Amino acid sequence: MKLLIDAGNSRIKWAIYDGGDCRAQGASDHVDIPELQAAWQGWPLSGAWLASVARQDVTAALLAAAPCPVRRVVSQARFGDVCNHYRNTGEQGADRWLAVLAAREVCRDDVIVACAGTALTVEALTAEGDYLGGLILPGHTLMLQSLAQGTANLDREAGEVVAFPQGTQDALASGVMRALSGAIESQRRQLALRTGRAPARVILTGGDAARIAPWLAGPVQIVDNLILMGLYKVATA
């Protein structure tokens, strides 16, 4: 059996696979690693695959908690038919690379891969398998927090997303959503300009995927646990 661990900035997602069958899965906060260790102990695990963009102490705790040898998964210049055009793959978070590899399994056409968590990452992948790179920007909560902490009068609850906000709370909600959805749509346009083809589908994952999806103009598909899907692909190669 294989243990797959996706350690994000805020949460840890994991799954245990026996061949092609998912036998167990879960999600926890960073502080709950001792409980994860207890949950994993009862499984006959042959190995674990870890992708981590979490703090160093969180990564170290996960390495210690796993009851089997752990392989750290990092971004690569190539995997299968996907070519990574990132200038320095060593500085790229493995989560972005794994999301692209998983999206390649979901869609063989041009695709935009958007992971909406603590940060929003927006990746561009062509039908030929060229991963062109992408964007990183603050996610929904981080944007609101930055406004609350960096201004004198915007530490308040966000309102509704509307076309023409006429109150500060709605202006906060609408501005943040326009920034997030606009970044995704901008990359969709850039990819179409690059390929000369129709605008690509967006594959959207992460905790804020359902919040963002209604505000996207073109085709969108929500796929849960995209990074774990990428880890499974690497672990079974």
C-alpha positions as CSV (number, residue, x, y, z in Angstrom):
1,M,0.0,0.0,0.0
2,K,1.1,3.5,-0.8
3,L,0.6,6.6,1.4
4,L,0.3,9.9,-0.5
5,I,0.7,13.2,1.4
6,D,-0.1,16.7,0.1
7,A,1.2,19.3,2.7
8,G,-0.2,22.7,1.8
9,N,0.3,26.1,3.4
10,S,-2.7,25.5,5.7
11,R,-3.9,21.9,5.5
12,I,-2.6,18.4,5.0
13,K,-4.4,16.0,2.6
14,W,-3.6,12.4,2.4
15,A,-4.7,9.1,0.9
16,I,-3.8,5.4,1.1
17,Y,-3.9,3.4,-2.1
18,D,-3.9,-0.4,-2.5
19,G,-3.2,-0.8,-6.2
20,G,-5.8,1.4,-7.9
21,D,-8.2,1.4,-4.9
22,C,-8.3,4.3,-2.4
23,R,-8.6,2.6,1.0
24,A,-8.6,5.7,3.2
25,Q,-8.2,9.5,2.9
26,G,-8.5,12.6,5.1
27,A,-7.5,16.2,5.6
28,S,-6.1,17.8,8.8
29,D,-4.6,21.0,10.1
30,H,-0.9,21.2,10.6
31,V,-1.3,20.9,14.4
32,D,-3.0,17.5,14.0
33,I,0.0,15.6,12.8
34,P,0.2,13.3,15.9
35,E,-3.3,12.1,15.1
36,L,-2.2,11.4,11.5
37,Q,0.6,9.3,12.8
38,A,-1.8,7.2,14.8
39,A,-4.2,6.9,11.8
40,W,-1.4,5.6,9.5
41,Q,0.2,3.1,11.9
42,G,-2.5,0.5,11.3
43,W,-1.9,0.1,7.6
44,P,0.7,-2.2,5.9
45,L,2.4,0.6,4.0
46,S,5.2,-0.1,1.6
47,G,6.1,3.6,1.0
48,A,5.0,7.2,1.2
49,W,5.2,10.0,-1.3
50,L,5.2,13.5,0.1
51,A,4.7,16.9,-1.7
52,S,5.1,19.8,0.7
53,V,5.0,23.5,0.4
54,A,4.4,23.8,4.2
55,R,6.9,25.2,6.7
56,Q,10.0,23.3,7.3
57,D,8.9,22.1,10.8
58,V,5.6,20.8,9.4
59,T,7.5,18.9,6.7
60,A,9.9,17.4,9.3
61,A,7.0,16.3,11.5
62,L,5.4,14.6,8.6
63,L,8.6,12.8,7.7
64,A,8.9,11.6,11.3
65,A,5.2,10.6,11.5
66,A,5.1,8.3,8.4
67,P,5.5,4.7,9.4
68,C,7.4,3.8,6.2
69,P,10.1,5.2,3.9
70,V,9.1,8.6,2.5
71,R,10.1,10.0,-1.0
72,R,10.0,13.8,-1.3
73,V,8.4,14.7,-4.7
74,V,9.8,17.7,-6.4
75,S,9.1,19.5,-9.7
76,Q,10.9,18.0,-12.7
77,A,11.9,19.1,-16.2
78,R,9.8,16.3,-17.7
79,F,7.4,13.6,-16.7
80,G,5.8,11.4,-19.3
81,D,4.7,13.6,-22.1
82,V,4.6,16.8,-20.0
83,C,7.6,19.2,-20.5
84,N,8.1,21.8,-17.8
85,H,9.3,25.1,-19.2
86,Y,9.9,26.6,-15.7
87,R,13.4,28.2,-15.8
88,N,14.5,26.7,-12.4
89,T,12.3,23.7,-11.4
90,G,14.1,23.7,-8.0
91,E,12.3,26.8,-6.9
92,Q,8.9,25.6,-8.0
93,G,6.5,24.2,-5.5
94,A,5.8,20.5,-6.2
95,D,2.1,21.2,-5.7
96,R,2.0,23.2,-8.9
97,W,3.8,20.6,-10.9
98,L,1.6,17.7,-9.6
99,A,-1.6,19.6,-10.3
100,V,-0.5,20.0,-13.9
101,L,0.4,16.3,-14.2
102,A,-3.0,15.4,-12.9
103,A,-4.8,17.8,-15.2
104,R,-3.1,16.1,-18.1
105,E,-4.9,13.0,-17.2
106,V,-8.3,14.8,-17.0
107,C,-7.9,16.9,-20.2
108,R,-5.6,16.3,-23.2
109,D,-6.5,19.6,-24.8
110,D,-5.2,23.1,-23.9
111,V,-6.0,23.6,-20.2
112,I,-5.7,26.2,-17.4
113,V,-5.0,24.6,-14.0
114,A,-6.1,26.8,-11.1
115,C,-5.5,25.7,-7.5
116,A,-7.5,28.0,-5.1
117,G,-6.2,27.6,-1.6
118,T,-4.2,29.9,0.7
119,A,-2.6,31.1,-2.6
120,L,-4.1,31.0,-6.0
121,T,-1.9,29.4,-8.6
122,V,-2.9,29.5,-12.3
123,E,-1.0,27.2,-14.7
124,A,-1.0,26.9,-18.5
125,L,-0.7,23.6,-20.2
126,T,-0.9,23.0,-24.0
127,A,-2.4,20.1,-25.8
128,E,1.1,19.1,-26.9
129,G,2.1,18.7,-23.2
130,D,4.1,22.0,-22.8
131,Y,3.7,23.4,-19.3
132,L,4.3,27.0,-19.9
133,G,4.3,28.2,-16.3
134,G,1.8,30.3,-14.5
135,L,0.8,32.8,-11.8
136,I,0.9,33.0,-8.0
137,L,-1.2,35.4,-6.1
138,P,-2.9,35.7,-2.7
139,G,-6.0,33.5,-2.3
140,H,-9.4,34.7,-1.2
141,T,-8.7,34.8,2.6
142,L,-5.2,36.3,2.2
143,M,-6.5,39.1,0.1
144,L,-9.1,40.1,2.6
145,Q,-6.6,39.8,5.5
146,S,-4.1,42.0,3.7
147,L,-6.7,44.7,3.3
148,A,-7.7,44.4,6.9
149,Q,-4.2,44.6,8.2
150,G,-2.8,47.1,5.7
151,T,-5.5,49.8,5.8
152,A,-7.2,51.8,8.5
153,N,-10.8,51.2,7.7
154,L,-11.2,47.8,5.9
155,D,-11.1,45.4,8.8
156,R,-14.6,44.2,8.3
157,E,-16.6,41.3,7.0
158,A,-16.9,41.0,3.2
159,G,-20.3,41.3,1.7
160,E,-21.7,40.0,-1.6
161,V,-20.2,39.9,-5.0
162,V,-22.2,42.3,-7.2
163,A,-21.7,44.1,-10.5
164,F,-21.6,47.6,-9.0
165,P,-20.8,47.6,-5.3
166,Q,-22.4,50.5,-3.4
167,G,-21.1,49.6,0.0
168,T,-17.7,48.9,1.4
169,Q,-18.4,45.3,2.4
170,D,-19.7,44.4,-1.1
171,A,-16.7,46.3,-2.6
172,L,-14.4,44.1,-0.7
173,A,-16.1,40.9,-1.7
174,S,-16.4,42.0,-5.4
175,G,-12.9,43.3,-5.7
176,V,-11.3,40.1,-4.4
177,M,-13.4,37.9,-6.6
178,R,-12.7,40.1,-9.7
179,A,-9.0,39.8,-8.9
180,L,-9.1,36.0,-8.6
181,S,-11.4,35.2,-11.5
182,G,-9.7,37.9,-13.6
183,A,-6.3,36.2,-13.1
184,I,-7.7,32.9,-14.3
185,E,-9.4,34.5,-17.3
186,S,-6.3,36.5,-18.2
187,Q,-4.3,33.3,-18.4
188,R,-7.0,31.6,-20.4
189,R,-6.7,34.5,-22.9
190,Q,-2.9,34.4,-22.9
191,L,-2.9,30.7,-23.7
192,A,-5.4,31.1,-26.6
193,L,-3.1,33.8,-28.0
194,R,-0.1,31.5,-27.6
195,T,-1.7,28.5,-29.3
196,G,-4.1,30.2,-31.8
197,R,-6.8,27.9,-30.6
198,A,-10.1,28.3,-28.8
199,P,-10.1,29.4,-25.1
200,A,-9.1,26.5,-22.9
201,R,-11.1,24.7,-20.3
202,V,-10.2,25.7,-16.7
203,I,-9.7,22.8,-14.2
204,L,-10.2,24.3,-10.8
205,T,-9.3,22.7,-7.4
206,G,-8.8,23.7,-3.8
207,G,-10.9,24.9,-0.9
208,D,-12.2,28.0,-2.8
209,A,-12.9,26.3,-6.1
210,A,-16.6,26.3,-5.7
211,R,-16.5,30.0,-4.6
212,I,-14.7,31.1,-7.7
213,A,-16.2,28.8,-10.4
214,P,-19.5,30.8,-10.9
215,W,-17.5,33.9,-11.8
216,L,-15.5,32.4,-14.6
217,A,-16.7,33.2,-18.1
218,G,-15.6,30.1,-20.0
219,P,-15.7,26.3,-19.5
220,V,-14.7,25.2,-16.0
221,Q,-14.5,21.9,-14.3
222,I,-14.0,21.4,-10.5
223,V,-11.7,18.4,-9.7
224,D,-11.1,17.6,-6.0
225,N,-7.7,16.6,-4.7
226,L,-5.9,17.3,-7.9
227,I,-2.5,17.3,-6.2
228,L,-3.1,13.9,-4.7
229,M,-4.0,12.7,-8.2
230,G,-0.7,13.9,-9.4
231,L,1.1,12.2,-6.5
232,Y,-0.6,9.0,-7.4
233,K,0.6,9.3,-11.0
234,V,4.2,9.8,-9.8
235,A,4.0,7.0,-7.2
236,T,2.7,4.5,-9.8
237,A,5.0,5.4,-12.7
